[in-house]
Amino acid sequence: MSQGLLAIIGSGGMGLAIARRLGSGRRIILGDLNPDPATATLLSEGYAVSPIRVDVTSLSSVQAMAALGPFETIIHTAGVSPAMATAAQIYEVDLVGTAHVIEAFYPFVAESGSLVCISSMAGHLANLTPELQSHLASATAAELVLDGFPTEPAQAYCLAKRGNILRVQASAKRYGEKGARINSVSPGIVRTPMGELELQGERGRVVMGMVGLSACKRVGTPGDVAGVVAFLCGQDASYITGNDVLVDGGMIAGQVWKKEGKGK
């Protein structure tokens, strides 16, 4: 039986894994700056895919994709990391881009539909004032980035990803008025091309140290994240909205209880 349209923004390792998990029996609308490689892969595996070039830093670009709906399921995976981008680029893609997706797809999410934004465990490491958290949750996309924001990429990434989590929470009531749900997923270090850049970068040793302190003591796979996304989009999660789910193998828990002296 054919199901509703599936929108996936971002065609990297995470987006590809989620497309495979959710795409059977659906028309996948795959948005990315360059969706062609992932589209070719999915088509060769038998999925029904329509690619569209999307720049999440442009609201009009995201709106053009959203207008292809209504969508039963929307997954936003596009992003950049500290090893591949400046602080300014992180704010534009990860922070403003997510705000654009939440805004643009709202008119085109189906009743009983679901939007899941991929954030990061880094968002749980940000220590922000209540005033800044309120700003990140509710400011317009055009006003999100402030002059005093950190200029170091790792700090910018933590702030942007915390902003994603807060904006999802703040959008839950509005999405609920349409009978739809919105959640975020915060992966730890995952074996995707972007994740590999972080592991091989200057902070790779620090990251692997966090993995060593985690409960699972391993790096995640795209399938680990795709499984949680599938749950959040399904009927079993019909009472879950405005939430963030950490999929980090216990990395944040290991950091918290290490600081408390109880993680040994």
Solvent accessible surface area in square Angstrom, and as a share of the most:
residue,aa,sasa,rsa
1,M,227,1.02
2,S,96,0.62
3,Q,102,0.46
4,G,28,0.27
5,L,48,0.24
6,L,0,0.00
7,A,0,0.00
8,I,0,0.00
9,I,1,0.01
10,G,3,0.03
11,S,16,0.10
12,G,47,0.46
13,G,22,0.21
14,M,30,0.13
15,G,0,0.00
16,L,34,0.17
17,A,17,0.14
18,I,0,0.00
19,A,0,0.00
20,R,93,0.34
21,R,137,0.50
22,L,22,0.11
23,G,1,0.01
24,S,78,0.50
25,G,53,0.51
26,R,27,0.10
27,R,108,0.39
28,I,0,0.00
29,I,12,0.06
30,L,1,0.00
31,G,0,0.00
32,D,33,0.17
33,L,128,0.64
34,N,78,0.40
35,P,1,0.01
36,D,66,0.34
37,P,82,0.52
38,A,9,0.07
39,T,10,0.06
40,A,61,0.47
41,T,46,0.27
42,L,1,0.00
43,L,94,0.47
44,S,94,0.61
45,E,83,0.37
46,G,69,0.67
47,Y,40,0.15
48,A,40,0.31
49,V,9,0.05
50,S,39,0.25
51,P,63,0.40
52,I,40,0.20
53,R,144,0.52
54,V,5,0.03
55,D,51,0.26
56,V,12,0.07
57,T,46,0.27
58,S,37,0.24
59,L,54,0.27
60,S,78,0.50
61,S,27,0.17
62,V,0,0.00
63,Q,78,0.35
64,A,58,0.45
65,M,0,0.00
66,A,0,0.00
67,A,58,0.45
68,L,87,0.43
69,G,18,0.17
70,P,94,0.59
71,F,0,0.00
72,E,64,0.29
73,T,1,0.01
74,I,0,0.00
75,I,0,0.00
76,H,2,0.01
77,T,22,0.13
78,A,25,0.19
79,G,24,0.23
80,V,26,0.15
81,S,2,0.01
82,P,26,0.16
83,A,50,0.39
84,M,92,0.41
85,A,14,0.11
86,T,78,0.45
87,A,9,0.07
88,A,69,0.54
89,Q,93,0.41
90,I,0,0.00
91,Y,10,0.04
92,E,76,0.34
93,V,27,0.16
94,D,1,0.00
95,L,1,0.01
96,V,9,0.05
97,G,0,0.00
98,T,4,0.02
99,A,2,0.02
100,H,15,0.07
101,V,0,0.00
102,I,8,0.04
103,E,76,0.34
104,A,4,0.03
105,F,0,0.00
106,Y,33,0.13
107,P,78,0.49
108,F,65,0.27
109,V,4,0.02
110,A,30,0.23
111,E,140,0.63
112,S,92,0.59
113,G,1,0.01
114,S,2,0.01
115,L,0,0.00
116,V,0,0.00
117,C,1,0.00
118,I,17,0.09
119,S,4,0.03
120,S,10,0.07
121,M,14,0.06
122,A,11,0.09
123,G,0,0.00
124,H,67,0.30
125,L,76,0.38
126,A,24,0.19
127,N,150,0.77
128,L,34,0.17
129,T,78,0.45
130,P,101,0.63
131,E,127,0.57
132,L,38,0.19
133,Q,47,0.21
134,S,65,0.42
135,H,40,0.18
136,L,0,0.00
137,A,20,0.15
138,S,83,0.54
139,A,15,0.12
140,T,78,0.45
141,A,12,0.09
142,A,104,0.80
143,E,106,0.48
144,L,0,0.00
145,V,59,0.34
146,L,78,0.39
147,D,156,0.81
148,G,75,0.72
149,F,15,0.06
150,P,41,0.26
151,T,122,0.71
152,E,73,0.33
153,P,39,0.25
154,A,16,0.12
155,Q,105,0.46
156,A,0,0.00
157,Y,29,0.11
158,C,29,0.17
159,L,6,0.03
160,A,0,0.00
161,K,10,0.04
162,R,53,0.19
163,G,0,0.00
164,N,1,0.01
165,I,2,0.01
166,L,16,0.08
167,R,30,0.11
168,V,0,0.00
169,Q,85,0.38
170,A,58,0.45
171,S,14,0.09
172,A,17,0.13
173,K,163,0.69
174,R,114,0.42
175,Y,1,0.00
176,G,41,0.39
177,E,126,0.56
178,K,61,0.26
179,G,39,0.37
180,A,3,0.02
181,R,28,0.10
182,I,0,0.00
183,N,0,0.00
184,S,0,0.00
185,V,0,0.00
186,S,0,0.00
187,P,7,0.04
188,G,14,0.13
189,I,23,0.12
190,V,8,0.05
191,R,120,0.44
192,T,13,0.08
193,P,98,0.61
194,M,65,0.29
195,G,10,0.09
196,E,49,0.22
197,L,82,0.41
198,E,23,0.10
199,L,26,0.13
200,Q,137,0.61
201,G,32,0.31
202,E,167,0.75
203,R,93,0.34
204,G,3,0.03
205,R,214,0.78
206,V,86,0.49
207,V,7,0.04
208,M,86,0.39
209,G,40,0.38
210,M,18,0.08
211,V,6,0.03
212,G,41,0.39
213,L,79,0.39
214,S,3,0.02
215,A,90,0.69
216,C,74,0.44
217,K,131,0.56
218,R,122,0.44
219,V,18,0.10
220,G,16,0.15
221,T,61,0.35
222,P,29,0.18
223,G,43,0.42
224,D,47,0.24
225,V,0,0.00
226,A,3,0.02
227,G,21,0.20
228,V,37,0.22
229,V,0,0.00
230,A,19,0.15
231,F,94,0.39
232,L,0,0.00
233,C,24,0.14
234,G,29,0.27
235,Q,148,0.66
236,D,127,0.66
237,A,0,0.00
238,S,61,0.39
239,Y,216,0.82
240,I,50,0.25
241,T,54,0.32
242,G,14,0.14
243,N,70,0.36
244,D,33,0.17
245,V,48,0.28
246,L,63,0.32
247,V,28,0.16
248,D,16,0.08
249,G,26,0.25
250,G,20,0.20
251,M,3,0.01
252,I,15,0.08
253,A,55,0.43
254,G,11,0.11
255,Q,20,0.09
256,V,71,0.41
257,W,116,0.41
258,K,96,0.41
259,K,152,0.64
260,E,106,0.47
261,G,53,0.51
262,K,145,0.61
263,G,39,0.37
264,K,233,0.99
